[in-house]
């Protein structure tokens, strides 16, 4: 959890934060982290679905919100006097290839509605982008901050359009838009939701439950990844950063680690003896992964607002296995010491 900071009292006393897509993989944990950091009453969670977790619903304000309805957005913002938005409502990569029209509607039109509301209500906006904005013509290793972007999926197209929309609203209307290009996000809190990098979450659950996993990507598929605590910290740190230092404000490359399915499997076997991985390639998700970078250059984020990841593959692996073992009732499970 992203702990409260004694230096953030000025920020929390002035801001009221609205989160869209608050029940998603990132939104669930971000909501709780922001409520712990700034106070529950300052953070309004919204989604098109009602939370299944009663403790989440009781932890602070919640509103039903459809980002495709601009009047709905402005009504909720007016009621709660929001002046900062974390806009997380989106259709993910694999789902987006199966439902391209829905992906465009939610990822582009929904973002446009949020930006318009932010313009009217003078709100700051965080919008996550993705490694999906790159493509096969992009340098795959140490992908630069500024480079050619020719995405080959609808998800990537919508995320690139989102980067440009945010830049336009900043330059044209002065909306304080900020964002990062996330790699795959690994978390034990929320079930995977249709992303290409979901294997890096599923593999831990299956390792605990069955000591085996069938992966839909090739064993040598290298992708950037990040543990959720680092992802939360990246979002909060960027939104608290001095705006005068932000040059690439809407699409910072951020990363923490890069590995392949086979490398992650080997790391898991260090803690779960007998774990085995098999491969049954999904051509759709494999094609998506092949169009994404092997690793990103995140030096701009490090220079402009002090980005530094705290978790590498080893620390992330141990953390995931410890929590999931308890969650799935393996009270006699013991991690092998290293």
matplotlib code that plots the C-alpha trace (Angstrom):
import matplotlib.pyplot as plt

x = [0.0, 1.2, 1.7, 0.6, 3.2, 3.5, 4.4, 1.1, -1.2, -1.4, -2.4, -5.1, -6.6, -7.2, -8.1, -11.1, -10.2, -12.6, -11.6, -13.3, -13.0, -12.4, -13.3, -10.8, -7.4, -5.6, -8.6, -9.3, -5.9, -5.4, -8.7, -7.6, -4.1, -5.4, -7.9, -5.2, -2.9, -5.4, -8.4, -11.5, -13.8, -11.4, -11.6, -14.7, -14.7, -16.9, -17.6, -20.2, -20.5, -21.2, -18.4, -18.7, -16.5, -18.6, -15.5, -14.5, -18.0, -17.9, -14.4, -15.5, -17.8, -18.9, -21.0, -22.3, -20.8, -20.9, -18.0, -20.0, -22.6, -21.1, -24.0, -23.5, -19.8, -20.5, -23.3, -21.1, -18.3, -20.6, -22.0, -18.6, -16.8, -14.0, -10.9, -8.6, -9.5, -7.8, -9.4, -8.9, -12.1, -10.9, -11.2, -7.9, -5.9, -7.1, -10.8, -10.3, -9.4, -12.6, -14.7, -13.0, -16.0, -16.5, -12.8, -13.0, -16.2, -14.9, -11.2, -11.5, -15.0, -15.1, -11.8, -13.0, -16.0, -13.8, -11.4, -14.4, -15.6, -12.1, -12.0, -15.3, -14.5, -10.8, -9.6, -6.3, -6.4, -4.3, -4.7, -2.7, -1.3, 0.4, 3.3, 0.5, 1.0, 4.1, 4.3, 6.6, 8.3, 9.3, 12.7, 12.0, 14.9, 15.2, 12.3, 12.9, 10.5, 9.9, 9.9, 7.7, 4.3, 2.4, 0.2, -1.3, -4.2, -7.3, -6.2, -3.0, -4.7, -7.1, -4.3, -2.2, -5.3, -5.6, -2.1, -2.7, -6.1, -4.5, -1.7, -4.2, -6.3, -3.2, -1.9, -5.3, -7.2, -4.5, -6.0, -3.3, -3.1, -0.5, 0.0, 2.4, 2.9, 2.4, 3.9, 2.1, 0.8, 1.1, -1.2, -2.7, -5.8, -7.9, -8.4, -6.9, -9.3, -8.4, -4.9, -2.1, 0.2, -2.3, -0.2, 2.1, -0.7, -2.4, 0.9, 1.2, -2.4, -1.9, 1.4, -0.2, -3.3, -2.0, 1.8, 1.4, 0.4, -0.4, 0.9, -0.6, 2.6, 5.8, 8.5, 10.9, 8.4, 10.1, 7.9, 8.2, 6.3, 5.6, 4.4, 1.3, 2.8, 5.2, 2.4, 0.4, 3.5, 4.2, 0.7, 0.7, 4.2, 3.5, 0.3, 2.2, 5.2, 6.1, 4.4, 7.2, 9.5, 7.2, 8.2, 6.6, 3.7, 1.1, 3.0, 6.0, 7.7, 7.8, 9.0, 10.5, 11.5, 11.6, 11.3, 10.0, 7.5, 10.3, 12.3, 9.4, 8.7, 12.3, 12.0, 8.8, 10.4, 12.9, 10.0, 7.5, 9.4, 7.8, 6.1, 5.8, 4.9, 3.5, 2.7, -0.4, 0.0, -2.9, -2.1, -4.1, -2.3, 1.0, 0.7, -0.1, 2.9, 5.2, 4.3, 5.2, 8.7, 11.0, 12.0, 11.4, 13.8, 12.2, 15.0, 12.7, 10.4, 13.5, 14.9, 11.7, 9.9, 12.2, 10.7, 12.4, 10.9, 11.3, 10.5, 12.4, 11.3, 12.6, 10.9, 7.7, 7.7, 8.1, 5.5, 2.9, 3.4, 3.2, -0.1, -1.7, -0.8, -2.7, -5.6, -6.2, -6.1, -2.6, -1.9, 0.7, 2.5, 6.0, 8.2, 11.5, 14.3, 16.8]
y = [0.0, 3.5, 5.0, 8.5, 11.2, 14.0, 16.3, 15.7, 17.4, 20.6, 18.6, 16.5, 19.5, 21.2, 18.3, 16.1, 13.1, 11.2, 7.8, 6.2, 2.5, 2.1, -1.6, -2.6, -4.1, -0.8, 1.2, -1.1, -0.7, 2.9, 3.9, 2.3, 3.8, 7.3, 7.0, 6.0, 8.7, 11.7, 10.6, 8.6, 11.6, 13.1, 10.1, 9.3, 5.9, 5.5, 2.6, 1.3, -1.8, -2.0, -3.3, -6.9, -6.3, -4.7, -3.4, -1.5, 0.0, 1.0, 2.5, 5.8, 7.5, 5.5, 6.6, 4.7, 6.4, 5.7, 7.6, 7.4, 9.8, 13.3, 14.6, 11.8, 12.7, 16.4, 15.7, 13.5, 16.0, 18.8, 16.9, 16.0, 19.1, 17.0, 18.8, 15.9, 12.8, 9.5, 8.2, 4.4, 3.2, 1.3, -1.8, -3.9, -5.3, -8.8, -7.8, -4.9, -7.1, -9.1, -5.9, -3.1, -0.9, -1.0, -0.4, 2.8, 3.9, 3.5, 4.3, 7.3, 8.7, 8.1, 9.9, 12.8, 13.1, 13.2, 15.7, 18.0, 17.8, 18.5, 21.6, 22.9, 22.2, 23.1, 19.6, 17.9, 14.5, 11.4, 9.0, 5.8, 4.9, 1.6, -0.1, -1.0, 2.4, 1.0, -1.5, -3.6, -0.6, 0.8, -0.1, -3.1, -2.8, 0.2, 1.8, 5.6, 8.0, 9.7, 7.3, 6.1, 4.8, 2.6, 0.3, -2.8, -3.4, -1.4, -1.1, 0.5, 2.8, 4.0, 4.6, 6.5, 8.6, 9.2, 10.4, 12.9, 14.0, 14.7, 16.7, 18.7, 19.6, 20.7, 22.9, 24.2, 24.6, 24.4, 21.2, 19.7, 16.3, 13.7, 10.1, 7.1, 4.3, 1.2, -2.1, -5.3, -4.8, -7.7, -7.7, -10.2, -8.1, -8.2, -11.0, -10.5, -8.6, -9.4, -8.1, -9.7, -9.7, -11.5, -14.6, -13.0, -12.9, -16.2, -18.1, -17.3, -18.4, -21.7, -22.3, -22.1, -24.1, -26.8, -26.4, -26.1, -23.5, -23.5, -20.3, -18.7, -16.9, -18.4, -19.1, -16.5, -13.6, -10.8, -8.0, -5.2, -5.6, -3.8, -4.8, -3.0, -1.1, 0.5, 1.3, 3.1, 5.0, 6.1, 7.5, 9.4, 10.7, 12.0, 13.8, 15.4, 16.4, 20.0, 20.8, 23.0, 20.0, 18.0, 18.0, 14.6, 15.0, 12.8, 9.6, 8.8, 5.4, 3.7, 0.2, -1.9, -5.3, -7.3, -11.1, -14.0, -16.6, -19.2, -16.9, -16.2, -19.9, -20.6, -18.0, -19.5, -23.0, -21.5, -21.1, -23.8, -27.1, -29.2, -26.3, -27.0, -24.7, -25.8, -23.7, -23.5, -20.4, -18.1, -16.5, -13.3, -12.5, -13.7, -11.3, -8.5, -9.3, -9.5, -5.9, -4.6, -3.6, -6.0, -3.1, 0.6, 3.5, 5.3, 7.9, 10.8, 9.8, 9.3, 12.7, 14.9, 13.6, 11.2, 7.8, 4.8, 1.3, -0.6, -4.2, -6.5, -9.9, -11.7, -9.4, -9.4, -13.2, -13.7, -11.1, -12.6, -16.2, -15.3, -13.4, -15.9, -18.9, -17.4, -16.3, -19.7, -21.5, -23.0, -22.4, -25.2, -23.6, -22.5, -20.7, -22.4, -20.3, -18.9]
z = [0.0, -0.8, 2.7, 3.8, 3.5, 6.0, 3.2, 1.3, 3.7, 1.6, -1.4, 0.3, 2.0, -1.3, -3.7, -4.2, -6.4, -8.7, -10.0, -13.1, -13.6, -9.8, -9.7, -12.3, -11.7, -11.1, -9.8, -6.9, -5.4, -6.4, -4.6, -1.4, -1.6, -2.2, 0.6, 3.0, 1.8, 1.5, 3.5, 2.4, 2.0, -0.6, -3.0, -4.9, -6.6, -9.7, -12.1, -14.4, -12.1, -8.4, -6.2, -5.1, -2.1, 0.6, 2.5, -0.7, -0.9, 2.8, 2.6, 1.1, -1.4, -4.5, -7.5, -10.5, -13.5, -17.3, -19.0, -22.3, -20.8, -20.6, -18.5, -16.0, -15.6, -15.0, -12.6, -10.4, -10.6, -9.6, -6.7, -5.3, -6.5, -7.9, -9.2, -9.9, -12.0, -12.3, -15.5, -15.6, -17.3, -20.4, -22.5, -22.4, -25.2, -25.8, -25.2, -27.5, -30.4, -29.9, -29.5, -31.4, -31.6, -27.9, -27.3, -29.4, -27.7, -24.2, -24.6, -27.0, -26.6, -22.9, -22.5, -24.7, -22.3, -19.3, -20.8, -21.7, -18.2, -16.9, -19.1, -17.8, -14.1, -14.3, -13.2, -13.4, -15.2, -15.0, -17.9, -18.2, -21.6, -22.5, -24.2, -26.7, -28.4, -30.0, -32.9, -35.0, -36.5, -33.1, -31.7, -29.4, -27.0, -24.8, -26.7, -26.5, -24.9, -28.3, -31.2, -34.1, -32.9, -35.3, -33.0, -34.7, -32.3, -31.6, -28.0, -29.1, -31.5, -28.8, -26.3, -28.9, -29.7, -25.9, -25.7, -28.5, -27.0, -23.6, -25.3, -27.3, -24.2, -22.3, -25.1, -26.3, -23.1, -20.3, -18.8, -16.5, -18.1, -17.1, -17.8, -18.1, -20.5, -18.3, -19.0, -17.8, -14.3, -11.8, -8.8, -6.3, -5.5, -8.6, -11.2, -14.7, -17.0, -20.6, -21.0, -23.0, -20.0, -17.7, -17.8, -15.3, -12.7, -13.7, -13.4, -9.7, -8.9, -10.8, -9.1, -5.7, -6.6, -8.9, -9.3, -13.1, -15.6, -19.3, -20.9, -24.0, -24.9, -26.3, -23.6, -25.1, -25.2, -23.4, -22.0, -19.5, -16.3, -13.0, -9.6, -8.6, -5.6, -8.0, -10.5, -7.7, -6.7, -10.3, -10.6, -7.3, -7.7, -11.2, -10.1, -7.2, -9.3, -10.0, -13.4, -14.4, -14.6, -16.9, -20.5, -21.6, -19.4, -21.1, -21.9, -19.8, -20.3, -16.9, -16.2, -13.4, -14.9, -18.1, -18.3, -20.4, -19.3, -19.0, -16.9, -14.6, -14.3, -13.3, -10.6, -9.3, -9.1, -6.6, -4.2, -5.4, -6.0, -8.7, -10.5, -14.2, -17.1, -20.5, -23.6, -25.7, -27.8, -28.4, -31.8, -31.1, -27.8, -29.1, -32.1, -29.7, -27.5, -30.5, -31.5, -28.1, -26.8, -25.1, -22.8, -22.5, -21.8, -18.8, -18.3, -19.0, -16.0, -13.8, -14.8, -14.8, -11.7, -9.9, -11.0, -9.4, -9.2, -5.9, -7.0, -9.2, -10.4, -7.3, -4.8, -6.8, -7.1, -3.4, -2.5, -4.9, -3.7, 0.0, -0.3, -2.7, -0.6, 2.3, 0.2, -1.3, 2.0, 1.8, 5.5, 5.4, 2.4, 3.1, 0.6, 0.1, 1.5, -0.9]

ax = plt.figure().add_subplot(projection="3d")
ax.plot(x, y, z, "-o")
ax.set_aspect("equal")
plt.show()
